[in-house]
Amino acid sequence: MKELLKTNDPTVIAFAQALLQGEGIDCFEMDVNISVLEGSIGILPRRLMVRDRDHFMAQAILRDNDVPLGK
């Protein structure tokens, strides 16, 4: 799996997941539990991961929809 997106904004993660799922690309959100433990104050970013083979297409989908990739 490759990291596609890293952000502190949960709305960006949700939007990106919806876009990817709409295109049939599976994704997995990492660091959710650590974000909850820190009190959801937004210090620790969450990461969105995709399969290696889907990474290029997923980047294009997010760029086309003006989602900042956070790198």
PQR file with spaces between the fields and no chain letter, atoms N, CA, C, O and H, PARSE charges and radii, in Angstrom:
ATOM       1  N    MET     1       0.849   -1.178    0.000 -0.4000 1.5000
ATOM       2  CA   MET     1       0.000    0.000    0.000 -0.0000 2.0000
ATOM       3  C    MET     1       0.889    1.233    0.000  0.5500 1.7000
ATOM       4  O    MET     1       1.998    1.233    0.535 -0.5500 1.4000
ATOM       5  N    LYS     2       0.369    2.270   -0.612 -0.4000 1.5000
ATOM       6  CA   LYS     2       1.091    3.542   -0.679 -0.0000 2.0000
ATOM       7  C    LYS     2       0.239    4.646   -0.060  0.5500 1.7000
ATOM       8  O    LYS     2      -0.989    4.630   -0.139 -0.5500 1.4000
ATOM       9  H    LYS     2      -0.532    2.270   -1.047  0.4000 1.0000
ATOM      10  N    GLU     3       0.918    5.590    0.548 -0.4000 1.5000
ATOM      11  CA   GLU     3       0.233    6.745    1.110 -0.0000 2.0000
ATOM      12  C    GLU     3      -0.202    7.666   -0.023  0.5500 1.7000
ATOM      13  O    GLU     3       0.599    8.052   -0.874 -0.5500 1.4000
ATOM      14  H    GLU     3       1.916    5.603    0.613  0.4000 1.0000
ATOM      15  N    LEU     4      -1.469    8.006   -0.017 -0.4000 1.5000
ATOM      16  CA   LEU     4      -2.021    8.885   -1.036 -0.0000 2.0000
ATOM      17  C    LEU     4      -2.221   10.292   -0.503  0.5500 1.7000
ATOM      18  O    LEU     4      -1.982   11.274   -1.206 -0.5500 1.4000
ATOM      19  H    LEU     4      -2.120    7.693    0.674  0.4000 1.0000
ATOM      20  N    LEU     5      -2.658   10.381    0.730 -0.4000 1.5000
ATOM      21  CA   LEU     5      -3.073   11.653    1.293 -0.0000 2.0000
ATOM      22  C    LEU     5      -2.736   11.685    2.774  0.5500 1.7000
ATOM      23  O    LEU     5      -2.877   10.681    3.473 -0.5500 1.4000
ATOM      24  H    LEU     5      -2.852    9.583    1.301  0.4000 1.0000
ATOM      25  N    LYS     6      -2.291   12.839    3.246 -0.4000 1.5000
ATOM      26  CA   LYS     6      -2.002   13.025    4.668 -0.0000 2.0000
ATOM      27  C    LYS     6      -2.541   14.394    5.056  0.5500 1.7000
ATOM      28  O    LYS     6      -2.113   15.414    4.516 -0.5500 1.4000
ATOM      29  H    LYS     6      -2.177   13.654    2.678  0.4000 1.0000
ATOM      30  N    THR     7      -3.485   14.414    5.997 -0.4000 1.5000
ATOM      31  CA   THR     7      -4.115   15.675    6.366 -0.0000 2.0000
ATOM      32  C    THR     7      -4.654   15.624    7.793  0.5500 1.7000
ATOM      33  O    THR     7      -4.900   14.551    8.344 -0.5500 1.4000
ATOM      34  H    THR     7      -3.833   13.586    6.436  0.4000 1.0000
ATOM      35  N    ASN     8      -4.828   16.788    8.367 -0.4000 1.5000
ATOM      36  CA   ASN     8      -5.448   16.924    9.686 -0.0000 2.0000
ATOM      37  C    ASN     8      -6.956   17.158    9.575  0.5500 1.7000
ATOM      38  O    ASN     8      -7.666   17.138   10.580 -0.5500 1.4000
ATOM      39  H    ASN     8      -4.628   17.660    7.919  0.4000 1.0000
ATOM      40  N    ASP     9      -7.433   17.376    8.369 -0.4000 1.5000
ATOM      41  CA   ASP     9      -8.831   17.722    8.147 -0.0000 2.0000
ATOM      42  C    ASP     9      -9.664   16.464    7.846  0.5500 1.7000
ATOM      43  O    ASP     9      -9.520   15.870    6.777 -0.5500 1.4000
ATOM      44  H    ASP     9      -6.856   17.392    7.552  0.4000 1.0000
ATOM      45  N    PRO    10     -10.520   16.065    8.771 -0.5600 1.5000
ATOM      46  CA   PRO    10     -11.318   14.840    8.546  0.2800 2.0000
ATOM      47  C    PRO    10     -12.303   14.975    7.385  0.5500 1.7000
ATOM      48  O    PRO    10     -12.698   13.967    6.800 -0.5500 1.4000
ATOM      49  N    THR    11     -12.703   16.196    7.043 -0.4000 1.5000
ATOM      50  CA   THR    11     -13.624   16.360    5.919 -0.0000 2.0000
ATOM      51  C    THR    11     -12.929   16.076    4.588  0.5500 1.7000
ATOM      52  O    THR    11     -13.554   15.564    3.659 -0.5500 1.4000
ATOM      53  H    THR    11     -12.381   17.015    7.519  0.4000 1.0000
ATOM      54  N    VAL    12     -11.651   16.403    4.492 -0.4000 1.5000
ATOM      55  CA   VAL    12     -10.891   16.110    3.272 -0.0000 2.0000
ATOM      56  C    VAL    12     -10.762   14.600    3.104  0.5500 1.7000
ATOM      57  O    VAL    12     -10.911   14.078    1.999 -0.5500 1.4000
ATOM      58  H    VAL    12     -11.143   16.818    5.246  0.4000 1.0000
ATOM      59  N    ILE    13     -10.484   13.898    4.204 -0.4000 1.5000
ATOM      60  CA   ILE    13     -10.376   12.435    4.157 -0.0000 2.0000
ATOM      61  C    ILE    13     -11.706   11.825    3.701  0.5500 1.7000
ATOM      62  O    ILE    13     -11.723   10.948    2.837 -0.5500 1.4000
ATOM      63  H    ILE    13     -10.363   14.321    5.102  0.4000 1.0000
ATOM      64  N    ALA    14     -12.802   12.280    4.271 -0.4000 1.5000
ATOM      65  CA   ALA    14     -14.121   11.736    3.919 -0.0000 2.0000
ATOM      66  C    ALA    14     -14.448   12.002    2.449  0.5500 1.7000
ATOM      67  O    ALA    14     -14.970   11.124    1.762 -0.5500 1.4000
ATOM      68  H    ALA    14     -12.788   12.993    4.973  0.4000 1.0000
ATOM      69  N    PHE    15     -14.145   13.198    1.969 -0.4000 1.5000
ATOM      70  CA   PHE    15     -14.402   13.549    0.574 -0.0000 2.0000
ATOM      71  C    PHE    15     -13.553   12.686   -0.358  0.5500 1.7000
ATOM      72  O    PHE    15     -14.049   12.169   -1.360 -0.5500 1.4000
ATOM      73  H    PHE    15     -13.721   13.911    2.527  0.4000 1.0000
ATOM      74  N    ALA    16     -12.279   12.534   -0.024 -0.4000 1.5000
ATOM      75  CA   ALA    16     -11.376   11.720   -0.840 -0.0000 2.0000
ATOM      76  C    ALA    16     -11.842   10.265   -0.879  0.5500 1.7000
ATOM      77  O    ALA    16     -11.825    9.633   -1.936 -0.5500 1.4000
ATOM      78  H    ALA    16     -11.877   12.953    0.790  0.4000 1.0000
ATOM      79  N    GLN    17     -12.254    9.738    0.264 -0.4000 1.5000
ATOM      80  CA   GLN    17     -12.750    8.362    0.298 -0.0000 2.0000
ATOM      81  C    GLN    17     -13.985    8.195   -0.581  0.5500 1.7000
ATOM      82  O    GLN    17     -14.105    7.203   -1.299 -0.5500 1.4000
ATOM      83  H    GLN    17     -12.268   10.252    1.123  0.4000 1.0000
ATOM      84  N    ALA    18     -14.890    9.148   -0.531 -0.4000 1.5000
ATOM      85  CA   ALA    18     -16.103    9.078   -1.353 -0.0000 2.0000
ATOM      86  C    ALA    18     -15.758    9.110   -2.844  0.5500 1.7000
ATOM      87  O    ALA    18     -16.329    8.359   -3.635 -0.5500 1.4000
ATOM      88  H    ALA    18     -14.792    9.955    0.051  0.4000 1.0000
ATOM      89  N    LEU    19     -14.827    9.976   -3.218 -0.4000 1.5000
ATOM      90  CA   LEU    19     -14.412   10.051   -4.621 -0.0000 2.0000
ATOM      91  C    LEU    19     -13.801    8.735   -5.088  0.5500 1.7000
ATOM      92  O    LEU    19     -14.137    8.230   -6.159 -0.5500 1.4000
ATOM      93  H    LEU    19     -14.364   10.586   -2.575  0.4000 1.0000
ATOM      94  N    LEU    20     -12.900    8.186   -4.275 -0.4000 1.5000
ATOM      95  CA   LEU    20     -12.210    6.956   -4.652 -0.0000 2.0000
ATOM      96  C    LEU    20     -13.171    5.776   -4.714  0.5500 1.7000
ATOM      97  O    LEU    20     -13.113    4.969   -5.642 -0.5500 1.4000
ATOM      98  H    LEU    20     -12.627    8.596   -3.405  0.4000 1.0000
ATOM      99  N    GLN    21     -14.050    5.678   -3.729 -0.4000 1.5000
ATOM     100  CA   GLN    21     -15.016    4.579   -3.723 -0.0000 2.0000
ATOM     101  C    GLN    21     -15.966    4.684   -4.911  0.5500 1.7000
ATOM     102  O    GLN    21     -16.398    3.667   -5.453 -0.5500 1.4000
ATOM     103  H    GLN    21     -14.097    6.333   -2.975  0.4000 1.0000
ATOM     104  N    GLY    22     -16.290    5.901   -5.315 -0.4000 1.5000
ATOM     105  CA   GLY    22     -17.130    6.109   -6.488 -0.0000 2.0000
ATOM     106  C    GLY    22     -16.485    5.621   -7.771  0.5500 1.7000
ATOM     107  O    GLY    22     -17.170    5.275   -8.733 -0.5500 1.4000
ATOM     108  H    GLY    22     -15.939    6.728   -4.875  0.4000 1.0000
ATOM     109  N    GLU    23     -15.158    5.597   -7.777 -0.4000 1.5000
ATOM     110  CA   GLU    23     -14.403    5.119   -8.943 -0.0000 2.0000
ATOM     111  C    GLU    23     -13.973    3.662   -8.794  0.5500 1.7000
ATOM     112  O    GLU    23     -13.272    3.127   -9.653 -0.5500 1.4000
ATOM     113  H    GLU    23     -14.601    5.879   -6.996  0.4000 1.0000
ATOM     114  N    GLY    24     -14.394    3.024   -7.709 -0.4000 1.5000
ATOM     115  CA   GLY    24     -14.070    1.620   -7.503 -0.0000 2.0000
ATOM     116  C    GLY    24     -12.668    1.358   -6.981  0.5500 1.7000
ATOM     117  O    GLY    24     -12.133    0.262   -7.148 -0.5500 1.4000
ATOM     118  H    GLY    24     -14.963    3.459   -7.012  0.4000 1.0000
ATOM     119  N    ILE    25     -12.071    2.363   -6.348 -0.4000 1.5000
ATOM     120  CA   ILE    25     -10.729    2.215   -5.782 -0.0000 2.0000
ATOM     121  C    ILE    25     -10.858    2.044   -4.270  0.5500 1.7000
ATOM     122  O    ILE    25     -11.401    2.909   -3.583 -0.5500 1.4000
ATOM     123  H    ILE    25     -12.506    3.253   -6.212  0.4000 1.0000
ATOM     124  N    ASP    26     -10.356    0.925   -3.764 -0.4000 1.5000
ATOM     125  CA   ASP    26     -10.377    0.680   -2.327 -0.0000 2.0000
ATOM     126  C    ASP    26      -9.329    1.545   -1.643  0.5500 1.7000
ATOM     127  O    ASP    26      -8.227    1.735   -2.158 -0.5500 1.4000
ATOM     128  H    ASP    26      -9.915    0.222   -4.323  0.4000 1.0000
ATOM     129  N    CYS    27      -9.686    2.061   -0.488 -0.4000 1.5000
ATOM     130  CA   CYS    27      -8.743    2.864    0.287 -0.0000 2.0000
ATOM     131  C    CYS    27      -8.896    2.520    1.770  0.5500 1.7000
ATOM     132  O    CYS    27      -9.916    1.983    2.201 -0.5500 1.4000
ATOM     133  H    CYS    27     -10.582    1.906   -0.070  0.4000 1.0000
ATOM     134  N    PHE    28      -7.866    2.841    2.522 -0.4000 1.5000
ATOM     135  CA   PHE    28      -7.841    2.523    3.946 -0.0000 2.0000
ATOM     136  C    PHE    28      -7.305    3.725    4.700  0.5500 1.7000
ATOM     137  O    PHE    28      -6.247    4.256    4.362 -0.5500 1.4000
ATOM     138  H    PHE    28      -7.038    3.278    2.172  0.4000 1.0000
ATOM     139  N    GLU    29      -8.030    4.153    5.718 -0.4000 1.5000
ATOM     140  CA   GLU    29      -7.629    5.304    6.527 -0.0000 2.0000
ATOM     141  C    GLU    29      -6.781    4.815    7.699  0.5500 1.7000
ATOM     142  O    GLU    29      -7.194    3.938    8.458 -0.5500 1.4000
ATOM     143  H    GLU    29      -8.890    3.722    5.993  0.4000 1.0000
ATOM     144  N    MET    30      -5.599    5.395    7.832 -0.4000 1.5000
ATOM     145  CA   MET    30      -4.702    5.024    8.928 -0.0000 2.0000
ATOM     146  C    MET    30      -4.610    6.168    9.933  0.5500 1.7000
ATOM     147  O    MET    30      -4.920    7.318    9.623 -0.5500 1.4000
ATOM     148  H    MET    30      -5.264    6.107    7.215  0.4000 1.0000
ATOM     149  N    ASP    31      -4.183    5.828   11.124 -0.4000 1.5000
ATOM     150  CA   ASP    31      -3.966    6.784   12.222 -0.0000 2.0000
ATOM     151  C    ASP    31      -5.261    7.341   12.796  0.5500 1.7000
ATOM     152  O    ASP    31      -5.251    8.391   13.437 -0.5500 1.4000
ATOM     153  H    ASP    31      -3.931    4.894   11.376  0.4000 1.0000
ATOM     154  N    VAL    32      -6.370    6.655   12.574 -0.4000 1.5000
ATOM     155  CA   VAL    32      -7.650    7.112   13.118 -0.0000 2.0000
ATOM     156  C    VAL    32      -7.643    6.982   14.635  0.5500 1.7000
ATOM     157  O    VAL    32      -8.048    7.907   15.338 -0.5500 1.4000
ATOM     158  H    VAL    32      -6.379    5.802   12.053  0.4000 1.0000
ATOM     159  N    ASN    33      -7.189    5.847   15.140 -0.4000 1.5000
ATOM     160  CA   ASN    33      -7.212    5.627   16.588 -0.0000 2.0000
ATOM     161  C    ASN    33      -6.285    6.567   17.333  0.5500 1.7000
ATOM     162  O    ASN    33      -6.635    7.047   18.411 -0.5500 1.4000
ATOM     163  H    ASN    33      -6.861    5.095   14.568  0.4000 1.0000
ATOM     164  N    ILE    34      -5.118    6.837   16.786 -0.4000 1.5000
ATOM     165  CA   ILE    34      -4.199    7.752   17.471 -0.0000 2.0000
ATOM     166  C    ILE    34      -4.773    9.169   17.467  0.5500 1.7000
ATOM     167  O    ILE    34      -4.573    9.929   18.415 -0.5500 1.4000
ATOM     168  H    ILE    34      -4.834    6.447   15.911  0.4000 1.0000
ATOM     169  N    SER    35      -5.482    9.515   16.404 -0.4000 1.5000
ATOM     170  CA   SER    35      -6.120   10.826   16.339 -0.0000 2.0000
ATOM     171  C    SER    35      -7.197   10.950   17.410  0.5500 1.7000
ATOM     172  O    SER    35      -7.361   12.015   18.005 -0.5500 1.4000
ATOM     173  H    SER    35      -5.645    8.898   15.634  0.4000 1.0000
ATOM     174  N    VAL    36      -7.931    9.867   17.658 -0.4000 1.5000
ATOM     175  CA   VAL    36      -8.960    9.879   18.704 -0.0000 2.0000
ATOM     176  C    VAL    36      -8.310    9.987   20.076  0.5500 1.7000
ATOM     177  O    VAL    36      -8.807   10.707   20.943 -0.5500 1.4000
ATOM     178  H    VAL    36      -7.798    9.002   17.175  0.4000 1.0000
ATOM     179  N    LEU    37      -7.199    9.275   20.281 -0.4000 1.5000
ATOM     180  CA   LEU    37      -6.513    9.311   21.568 -0.0000 2.0000
ATOM     181  C    LEU    37      -5.986   10.694   21.914  0.5500 1.7000
ATOM     182  O    LEU    37      -5.967   11.079   23.083 -0.5500 1.4000
ATOM     183  H    LEU    37      -6.796    8.691   19.577  0.4000 1.0000
ATOM     184  N    GLU    38      -5.556   11.446   20.899 -0.4000 1.5000
ATOM     185  CA   GLU    38      -5.028   12.775   21.183 -0.0000 2.0000
ATOM     186  C    GLU    38      -6.142   13.796   21.369  0.5500 1.7000
ATOM     187  O    GLU    38      -5.872   14.990   21.504 -0.5500 1.4000
ATOM     188  H    GLU    38      -5.571   11.133   19.949  0.4000 1.0000
ATOM     189  N    GLY    39      -7.371   13.345   21.378 -0.4000 1.5000
ATOM     190  CA   GLY    39      -8.486   14.216   21.711 -0.0000 2.0000
ATOM     191  C    GLY    39      -9.129   14.896   20.523  0.5500 1.7000
ATOM     192  O    GLY    39      -9.934   15.811   20.700 -0.5500 1.4000
ATOM     193  H    GLY    39      -7.590   12.375   21.269  0.4000 1.0000
ATOM     194  N    SER    40      -8.794   14.473   19.323 -0.4000 1.5000
ATOM     195  CA   SER    40      -9.360   15.053   18.099 -0.0000 2.0000
ATOM     196  C    SER    40      -9.154   16.563   18.017  0.5500 1.7000
ATOM     197  O    SER    40     -10.019   17.298   17.539 -0.5500 1.4000
ATOM     198  H    SER    40      -8.140   13.730   19.180  0.4000 1.0000
ATOM     199  N    ILE    41      -7.996   17.007   18.490 -0.4000 1.5000
ATOM     200  CA   ILE    41      -7.687   18.437   18.385 -0.0000 2.0000
ATOM     201  C    ILE    41      -6.934   18.764   17.098  0.5500 1.7000
ATOM     202  O    ILE    41      -6.610   19.922   16.835 -0.5500 1.4000
ATOM     203  H    ILE    41      -7.294   16.410   18.878  0.4000 1.0000
ATOM     204  N    GLY    42      -6.662   17.742   16.306 -0.4000 1.5000
ATOM     205  CA   GLY    42      -6.112   17.969   14.981 -0.0000 2.0000
ATOM     206  C    GLY    42      -4.608   18.103   14.894  0.5500 1.7000
ATOM     207  O    GLY    42      -4.097   18.620   13.900 -0.5500 1.4000
ATOM     208  H    GLY    42      -6.925   16.802   16.519  0.4000 1.0000
ATOM     209  N    ILE    43      -3.888   17.654   15.899 -0.4000 1.5000
ATOM     210  CA   ILE    43      -2.431   17.762   15.860 -0.0000 2.0000
ATOM     211  C    ILE    43      -1.824   16.692   14.961  0.5500 1.7000
ATOM     212  O    ILE    43      -0.936   16.978   14.158 -0.5500 1.4000
ATOM     213  H    ILE    43      -4.303   17.233   16.706  0.4000 1.0000
ATOM     214  N    LEU    44      -2.301   15.474   15.098 -0.4000 1.5000
ATOM     215  CA   LEU    44      -1.736   14.362   14.345 -0.0000 2.0000
ATOM     216  C    LEU    44      -2.540   14.117   13.072  0.5500 1.7000
ATOM     217  O    LEU    44      -3.756   13.931   13.131 -0.5500 1.4000
ATOM     218  H    LEU    44      -3.022   15.241   15.750  0.4000 1.0000
ATOM     219  N    PRO    45      -1.872   14.116   11.933 -0.5600 1.5000
ATOM     220  CA   PRO    45      -2.601   13.904   10.673  0.2800 2.0000
ATOM     221  C    PRO    45      -3.012   12.454   10.472  0.5500 1.7000
ATOM     222  O    PRO    45      -2.395   11.531   11.004 -0.5500 1.4000
ATOM     223  N    ARG    46      -4.042   12.285    9.709 -0.4000 1.5000
ATOM     224  CA   ARG    46      -4.494   10.959    9.287 -0.0000 2.0000
ATOM     225  C    ARG    46      -3.974   10.716    7.880  0.5500 1.7000
ATOM     226  O    ARG    46      -3.740   11.657    7.122 -0.5500 1.4000
ATOM     227  H    ARG    46      -4.542   13.035    9.276  0.4000 1.0000
ATOM     228  N    ARG    47      -3.795    9.448    7.539 -0.4000 1.5000
ATOM     229  CA   ARG    47      -3.300    9.082    6.219 -0.0000 2.0000
ATOM     230  C    ARG    47      -4.315    8.219    5.508  0.5500 1.7000
ATOM     231  O    ARG    47      -5.010    7.410    6.123 -0.5500 1.4000
ATOM     232  H    ARG    47      -3.985    8.684    8.154  0.4000 1.0000
ATOM     233  N    LEU    48      -4.391    8.405    4.204 -0.4000 1.5000
ATOM     234  CA   LEU    48      -5.252    7.592    3.365 -0.0000 2.0000
ATOM     235  C    LEU    48      -4.350    6.765    2.455  0.5500 1.7000
ATOM     236  O    LEU    48      -3.525    7.306    1.718 -0.5500 1.4000
ATOM     237  H    LEU    48      -3.827    9.062    3.705  0.4000 1.0000
ATOM     238  N    MET    49      -4.519    5.454    2.518 -0.4000 1.5000
ATOM     239  CA   MET    49      -3.673    4.534    1.774 -0.0000 2.0000
ATOM     240  C    MET    49      -4.476    3.867    0.656  0.5500 1.7000
ATOM     241  O    MET    49      -5.676    3.626    0.789 -0.5500 1.4000
ATOM     242  H    MET    49      -5.189    5.014    3.116  0.4000 1.0000
ATOM     243  N    VAL    50      -3.781    3.575   -0.451 -0.4000 1.5000
ATOM     244  CA   VAL    50      -4.376    2.825   -1.557 -0.0000 2.0000
ATOM     245  C    VAL    50      -3.393    1.747   -2.007  0.5500 1.7000
ATOM     246  O    VAL    50      -2.211    1.788   -1.664 -0.5500 1.4000
ATOM     247  H    VAL    50      -2.806    3.770   -0.559  0.4000 1.0000
ATOM     248  N    ARG    51      -3.888    0.795   -2.768 -0.4000 1.5000
ATOM     249  CA   ARG    51      -3.001   -0.238   -3.315 -0.0000 2.0000
ATOM     250  C    ARG    51      -1.986    0.400   -4.258  0.5500 1.7000
ATOM     251  O    ARG    51      -2.258    1.426   -4.882 -0.5500 1.4000
ATOM     252  H    ARG    51      -4.848    0.762   -3.047  0.4000 1.0000
ATOM     253  N    ASP    52      -0.836   -0.213   -4.352 -0.4000 1.5000
ATOM     254  CA   ASP    52       0.219    0.294   -5.237 -0.0000 2.0000
ATOM     255  C    ASP    52      -0.291    0.476   -6.659  0.5500 1.7000
ATOM     256  O    ASP    52      -0.004    1.486   -7.302 -0.5500 1.4000
ATOM     257  H    ASP    52      -0.615   -1.046   -3.845  0.4000 1.0000
ATOM     258  N    ARG    53      -1.038   -0.490   -7.144 -0.4000 1.5000
ATOM     259  CA   ARG    53      -1.503   -0.445   -8.533 -0.0000 2.0000
ATOM     260  C    ARG    53      -2.541    0.653   -8.776  0.5500 1.7000
ATOM     261  O    ARG    53      -2.742    1.071   -9.917 -0.5500 1.4000
ATOM     262  H    ARG    53      -1.271   -1.310   -6.622  0.4000 1.0000
ATOM     263  N    ASP    54      -3.204    1.124   -7.711 -0.4000 1.5000
ATOM     264  CA   ASP    54      -4.234    2.166   -7.839 -0.0000 2.0000
ATOM     265  C    ASP    54      -3.709    3.569   -7.546  0.5500 1.7000
ATOM     266  O    ASP    54      -4.433    4.548   -7.724 -0.5500 1.4000
ATOM     267  H    ASP    54      -3.042    0.784   -6.784  0.4000 1.0000
ATOM     268  N    HIS    55      -2.476    3.674   -7.105 -0.4000 1.5000
ATOM     269  CA   HIS    55      -1.942    4.955   -6.623 -0.0000 2.0000
ATOM     270  C    HIS    55      -1.991    6.049   -7.687  0.5500 1.7000
ATOM     271  O    HIS    55      -2.465    7.151   -7.411 -0.5500 1.4000
ATOM     272  H    HIS    55      -1.888    2.879   -6.961  0.4000 1.0000
ATOM     273  N    PHE    56      -1.513    5.764   -8.891 -0.4000 1.5000
ATOM     274  CA   PHE    56      -1.470    6.774   -9.949 -0.0000 2.0000
ATOM     275  C    PHE    56      -2.875    7.278  -10.284  0.5500 1.7000
ATOM     276  O    PHE    56      -3.098    8.485  -10.380 -0.5500 1.4000
ATOM     277  H    PHE    56      -1.128    4.868   -9.114  0.4000 1.0000
ATOM     278  N    MET    57      -3.807    6.366  -10.459 -0.4000 1.5000
ATOM     279  CA   MET    57      -5.185    6.744  -10.791 -0.0000 2.0000
ATOM     280  C    MET    57      -5.830    7.517   -9.641  0.5500 1.7000
ATOM     281  O    MET    57      -6.553    8.486   -9.873 -0.5500 1.4000
ATOM     282  H    MET    57      -3.626    5.386  -10.381  0.4000 1.0000
ATOM     283  N    ALA    58      -5.573    7.097   -8.415 -0.4000 1.5000
ATOM     284  CA   ALA    58      -6.145    7.779   -7.249 -0.0000 2.0000
ATOM     285  C    ALA    58      -5.618    9.213   -7.149  0.5500 1.7000
ATOM     286  O    ALA    58      -6.378   10.129   -6.833 -0.5500 1.4000
ATOM     287  H    ALA    58      -4.986    6.310   -8.226  0.4000 1.0000
ATOM     288  N    GLN    59      -4.331    9.413   -7.413 -0.4000 1.5000
ATOM     289  CA   GLN    59      -3.776   10.767   -7.405 -0.0000 2.0000
ATOM     290  C    GLN    59      -4.468   11.637   -8.450  0.5500 1.7000
ATOM     291  O    GLN    59      -4.817   12.786   -8.180 -0.5500 1.4000
ATOM     292  H    GLN    59      -3.714    8.669   -7.669  0.4000 1.0000
ATOM     293  N    ALA    60      -4.662   11.084   -9.635 -0.4000 1.5000
ATOM     294  CA   ALA    60      -5.315   11.839  -10.706 -0.0000 2.0000
ATOM     295  C    ALA    60      -6.748   12.215  -10.323  0.5500 1.7000
ATOM     296  O    ALA    60      -7.190   13.334  -10.585 -0.5500 1.4000
ATOM     297  H    ALA    60      -4.379   10.150   -9.854  0.4000 1.0000
ATOM     298  N    ILE    61      -7.459   11.295   -9.712 -0.4000 1.5000
ATOM     299  CA   ILE    61      -8.845   11.567   -9.298 -0.0000 2.0000
ATOM     300  C    ILE    61      -8.884   12.700   -8.275  0.5500 1.7000
ATOM     301  O    ILE    61      -9.712   13.605   -8.377 -0.5500 1.4000
ATOM     302  H    ILE    61      -7.100   10.386   -9.499  0.4000 1.0000
ATOM     303  N    LEU    62      -7.995   12.648   -7.297 -0.4000 1.5000
ATOM     304  CA   LEU    62      -7.990   13.703   -6.280 -0.0000 2.0000
ATOM     305  C    LEU    62      -7.570   15.045   -6.872  0.5500 1.7000
ATOM     306  O    LEU    62      -8.160   16.076   -6.548 -0.5500 1.4000
ATOM     307  H    LEU    62      -7.323   11.913   -7.214  0.4000 1.0000
ATOM     308  N    ARG    63      -6.559   15.039   -7.734 -0.4000 1.5000
ATOM     309  CA   ARG    63      -6.130   16.297   -8.371 -0.0000 2.0000
ATOM     310  C    ARG    63      -7.252   16.890   -9.205  0.5500 1.7000
ATOM     311  O    ARG    63      -7.472   18.100   -9.175 -0.5500 1.4000
ATOM     312  H    ARG    63      -6.080   14.202   -7.997  0.4000 1.0000
ATOM     313  N    ASP    64      -7.964   16.053   -9.948 -0.4000 1.5000
ATOM     314  CA   ASP    64      -9.069   16.531  -10.790 -0.0000 2.0000
ATOM     315  C    ASP    64     -10.180   17.178   -9.969  0.5500 1.7000
ATOM     316  O    ASP    64     -10.927   18.016  -10.476 -0.5500 1.4000
ATOM     317  H    ASP    64      -7.785   15.069   -9.973  0.4000 1.0000
ATOM     318  N    ASN    65     -10.287   16.788   -8.699 -0.4000 1.5000
ATOM     319  CA   ASN    65     -11.327   17.329   -7.816 -0.0000 2.0000
ATOM     320  C    ASN    65     -10.779   18.321   -6.804  0.5500 1.7000
ATOM     321  O    ASN    65     -11.421   18.610   -5.794 -0.5500 1.4000
ATOM     322  H    ASN    65      -9.681   16.108   -8.287  0.4000 1.0000
ATOM     323  N    ASP    66      -9.587   18.843   -7.079 -0.4000 1.5000
ATOM     324  CA   ASP    66      -8.948   19.882   -6.253 -0.0000 2.0000
ATOM     325  C    ASP    66      -8.763   19.484   -4.793  0.5500 1.7000
ATOM     326  O    ASP    66      -8.878   20.321   -3.898 -0.5500 1.4000
ATOM     327  H    ASP    66      -9.065   18.608   -7.900  0.4000 1.0000
ATOM     328  N    VAL    67      -8.476   18.204   -4.556 -0.4000 1.5000
ATOM     329  CA   VAL    67      -8.180   17.745   -3.199 -0.0000 2.0000
ATOM     330  C    VAL    67      -6.661   17.864   -3.001  0.5500 1.7000
ATOM     331  O    VAL    67      -5.891   17.250   -3.741 -0.5500 1.4000
ATOM     332  H    VAL    67      -8.382   17.525   -5.284  0.4000 1.0000
ATOM     333  N    PRO    68      -6.233   18.643   -2.015 -0.5600 1.5000
ATOM     334  CA   PRO    68      -4.780   18.779   -1.781  0.2800 2.0000
ATOM     335  C    PRO    68      -4.192   17.460   -1.282  0.5500 1.7000
ATOM     336  O    PRO    68      -4.721   16.848   -0.354 -0.5500 1.4000
ATOM     337  N    LEU    69      -3.102   17.029   -1.902 -0.4000 1.5000
ATOM     338  CA   LEU    69      -2.511   15.755   -1.531 -0.0000 2.0000
ATOM     339  C    LEU    69      -1.656   15.864   -0.279  0.5500 1.7000
ATOM     340  O    LEU    69      -1.275   14.836    0.281 -0.5500 1.4000
ATOM     341  H    LEU    69      -2.672   17.525   -2.656  0.4000 1.0000
ATOM     342  N    GLY    70      -1.346   17.043    0.172 -0.4000 1.5000
ATOM     343  CA   GLY    70      -0.680   17.228    1.463 -0.0000 2.0000
ATOM     344  C    GLY    70       0.727   16.699    1.554  0.5500 1.7000
ATOM     345  O    GLY    70       1.142   16.216    2.607 -0.5500 1.4000
ATOM     346  H    GLY    70      -1.656   17.878   -0.283  0.4000 1.0000
ATOM     347  N    LYS    71       1.472   16.782    0.464 -0.4000 1.5000
ATOM     348  CA   LYS    71       2.858   16.313    0.496 -0.0000 2.0000
ATOM     349  C    LYS    71       3.807   17.448    0.308  0.5500 1.7000
ATOM     350  O    LYS    71       5.021   17.243    0.307 -0.5500 1.4000
ATOM     351  H    LYS    71       1.135   17.174   -0.392  0.4000 1.0000
